[in-house]
Amino acid sequence: MTREELARRLELLRVEHRDLDSAIVALNETPMPDQLAIARLKKRKLRLRDEISWIEDNLVPDIIA
């Protein structure tokens, strides 16, 4: 992937990560929250965070001090 493609992917992942936050909050506010669905969303959110971190690491060059 090129740097531009990685940057676009990164932005999409960040949007999805924020959307999952909203979905988790909304599910928690229901009278009887579906704990399994919440757990699945949280797991997906963690996977997204890992992918976001990986892309960020690849976009930012290592600086040797």
C-alpha positions as CSV (number, residue, x, y, z in Angstrom):
1,M,0.0,0.0,0.0
2,T,1.1,3.5,-0.7
3,R,1.3,6.2,2.0
4,E,-1.8,7.8,0.6
5,E,-3.7,4.5,0.7
6,L,-2.5,4.0,4.3
7,A,-3.6,7.5,5.3
8,R,-7.1,6.9,3.7
9,R,-7.4,3.5,5.5
10,L,-6.3,5.1,8.7
11,E,-9.0,7.8,8.5
12,L,-11.7,5.1,7.7
13,L,-10.6,3.1,10.7
14,R,-10.7,6.1,13.0
15,V,-14.3,6.8,11.9
16,E,-15.3,3.2,12.4
17,H,-13.6,3.3,15.9
18,R,-15.6,6.4,16.8
19,D,-18.8,4.8,15.5
20,L,-18.3,1.8,17.6
21,D,-17.9,4.0,20.7
22,S,-21.3,5.5,19.9
23,A,-22.8,2.1,19.4
24,I,-21.4,0.8,22.7
25,V,-22.8,3.8,24.6
26,A,-26.2,3.4,22.9
27,L,-26.4,-0.3,23.8
28,N,-25.4,0.4,27.4
29,E,-28.2,2.9,27.7
30,T,-30.9,0.4,26.7
31,P,-33.1,-0.9,29.6
32,M,-31.6,-4.4,29.2
33,P,-28.2,-4.1,27.4
34,D,-27.1,-7.1,25.3
35,Q,-23.8,-7.9,27.0
36,L,-22.8,-10.3,24.3
37,A,-23.3,-7.7,21.6
38,I,-21.4,-5.1,23.7
39,A,-18.5,-7.5,24.2
40,R,-18.3,-8.2,20.4
41,L,-18.3,-4.5,19.7
42,K,-15.5,-3.9,22.2
43,K,-13.5,-6.7,20.7
44,R,-13.9,-5.3,17.3
45,K,-12.9,-1.9,18.6
46,L,-9.7,-3.4,20.1
47,R,-8.9,-5.0,16.7
48,L,-9.4,-1.6,15.0
49,R,-7.1,0.1,17.6
50,D,-4.4,-2.5,16.8
51,E,-4.7,-1.9,13.1
52,I,-4.7,1.9,13.6
53,S,-1.6,1.6,15.7
54,W,0.1,-0.5,13.0
55,I,-0.7,2.0,10.3
56,E,0.4,4.9,12.4
57,D,3.7,3.1,13.1
58,N,4.2,2.6,9.3
59,L,3.4,6.1,8.4
60,V,5.7,7.8,10.9
61,P,9.4,7.1,10.2
62,D,11.5,5.8,13.0
63,I,13.8,8.5,14.4
64,I,17.1,7.3,15.9
65,A,18.1,9.7,18.6
